[in-house]
């Protein structure tokens, strides 16, 4: 009975249209989301936030892609891949640097702890403590050798005092050497 009252059975489209309460109006244009009033520009991301924004842009463009040229879409994907690759490489380098610095800090703190372990008068000395002290002394000796070796190379770069070629003494040269004067005066007398 309801289908008949609506004009659907028997099929009567005119009766259906008469029963509809339609008010015609102009559709409003769709607005961009309020969170992103300015759309993200496709560029190579340099940090995590930009990479996430780039990912959102790529998703939106893929969702809106309807038969238009895919070139801008491919350029965006290439920029995203390039930025992600750069971030991955940077992350790898930073991780390696962190590991190196942690190892250096551990060695430094070990050295500092070893310096505090001193044999007290009348106290018992444990074998492990003695080994640590000996190891620390070896490390200190190696550091001293390295400093001496580095110091020796620094001295090579410095100028040494000039010496006389005749007598080998410092403080004068051939022109002012007394022995040269004595030698020349004795050769003149012949």
C-alpha positions in Angstrom: 0.0 0.0 0.0 2.8 2.4 0.7 4.5 1.7 -2.6 1.2 2.4 -4.4 0.7 5.7 -2.4 4.2 6.8 -3.4 3.5 6.0 -7.1 6.1 3.3 -7.3 3.6 0.4 -7.9 2.2 0.6 -10.5 5.1 2.5 -11.9 4.2 6.2 -12.1 7.2 8.5 -12.1 5.1 11.6 -12.4 3.4 10.8 -9.1 6.7 10.2 -7.4 8.1 13.6 -8.5 4.9 15.4 -7.3 5.3 14.0 -3.9 8.9 15.1 -3.5 9.6 18.3 -1.7 12.6 19.7 -3.6 14.1 23.1 -3.1 16.6 24.1 -5.7 19.7 25.9 -4.7 23.3 26.5 -6.0 25.8 24.0 -4.5 28.5 25.6 -2.4 32.1 24.9 -3.5 34.0 22.5 -1.4 36.4 24.1 1.0 39.9 22.9 1.7 40.4 21.4 5.2 40.7 24.1 7.9 43.9 22.4 9.3 45.8 22.9 6.0 44.6 26.2 4.5 47.7 26.3 2.3 48.4 23.1 0.5 51.8 21.4 1.0 54.2 22.1 -1.9 55.9 19.1 -3.3 59.6 19.3 -2.3 62.3 17.0 -0.9 61.7 16.6 2.9 64.5 17.5 5.2 63.0 16.3 8.5 60.4 13.9 9.9 57.6 16.5 9.9 58.2 17.4 6.3 58.4 13.7 5.3 55.0 13.1 7.0 53.4 16.1 5.2 54.9 14.9 1.9 53.4 11.4 2.5 50.0 13.0 3.2 50.3 15.0 0.0 51.2 11.9 -2.1 48.2 10.1 -0.6 45.8 13.0 -1.4 47.1 13.3 -4.9 46.8 9.6 -5.6 43.2 9.7 -4.2 42.4 12.8 -6.4 44.1 11.5 -9.5 41.4 11.0 -12.2 42.8 10.7 -15.7 45.0 13.8 -15.4 48.7 13.8 -16.3 50.7 11.6 -13.8 53.9 13.6 -14.2 53.4 15.8 -11.1 52.5 12.7 -9.1 55.7 10.9 -10.2 57.8 14.0 -9.4 56.3 14.1 -5.9 57.0 10.4 -5.3 60.6 10.9 -6.5 61.1 13.9 -4.1 59.6 11.8 -1.3 61.9 8.9 -2.0 64.9 11.1 -2.2 64.2 12.8 1.1 63.5 9.5 2.8 66.8 8.1 1.5 68.6 11.2 2.7 67.1 10.8 6.2 67.9 7.1 6.3 71.6 7.8 5.4 71.8 10.7 8.0 70.2 8.4 10.6 72.8 5.7 9.8 75.7 8.2 10.2 74.3 9.6 13.4 73.8 6.1 14.9 77.5 5.2 14.1 78.7 8.5 15.6 76.6 7.9 18.8 78.1 4.4 19.1 81.6 5.8 18.7 81.0 8.5 21.3 79.5 6.0 23.7 82.5 3.8 23.5 84.8 6.8 24.0 82.8 7.9 27.0 82.9 4.4 28.5 86.7 4.3 28.1 87.1 7.7 29.6 84.9 6.9 32.6 86.8 3.6 33.1 90.0 5.5 33.1 88.7 8.0 35.7 87.4 5.2 37.9 90.8 3.5 37.7 92.6 6.6 38.9 90.5 6.6 42.1 91.5 3.1 43.0 94.6 3.5 45.0 96.2 1.1 47.3 95.8 2.3 50.9 98.4 1.8 53.5 97.7 -1.4 55.5 94.7 -2.3 53.3 94.2 -5.6 51.5 94.8 -5.6 47.7 92.5 -7.7 45.6 94.0 -9.3 42.5 91.4 -7.6 40.2 92.3 -4.2 41.7 96.0 -4.9 41.1 95.3 -5.9 37.5 93.3 -2.7 37.0 96.0 -0.5 38.5 98.6 -2.2 36.2 96.4 -1.8 33.2 95.9 1.9 34.0 99.7 2.4 34.4 100.2 0.8 31.0 97.5 3.1 29.5 99.2 6.1 31.1 102.6 5.0 29.8 101.2 4.6 26.3 99.7 8.1 26.5 103.0 9.5 27.7 104.8 7.8 24.7 102.2 9.2 22.3 102.7 12.7 23.7 106.4 12.3 23.4 106.1 11.1 19.9 103.8 14.0 19.0 106.1 16.4 20.8 109.1 15.1 18.8 107.3 15.7 15.5 106.5 19.3 16.7 110.1 20.0 17.4 111.0 18.9 13.9 108.9 21.7 12.5 110.7 24.3 14.6 113.9 26.0 13.5 117.1 25.0 15.3 119.7 27.6 16.2 122.2 28.2 13.4 125.7 27.1 13.9 129.0 28.0 12.3 130.1 25.7 9.5 133.8 26.1 10.5 133.8 25.5 14.2 130.2 24.1 14.7 129.5 26.5 17.6 126.2 28.3 17.9 125.9 32.1 18.2 127.9 33.2 15.1 128.4 32.3 11.4 131.3 31.9 9.0 131.9 35.6 8.5 132.2 36.4 12.2 134.0 33.1 13.2 137.3 33.7 15.1 138.7 30.5 13.9 138.1 31.5 10.3 140.0 34.7 11.0 142.9 32.7 12.6 143.0 30.3 9.7 143.0 33.0 7.0 145.6 35.1 8.8 147.9 32.1 9.1 147.4 31.3 5.4 148.2 35.0 4.5 151.5 34.8 6.3 152.8 32.1 4.0 
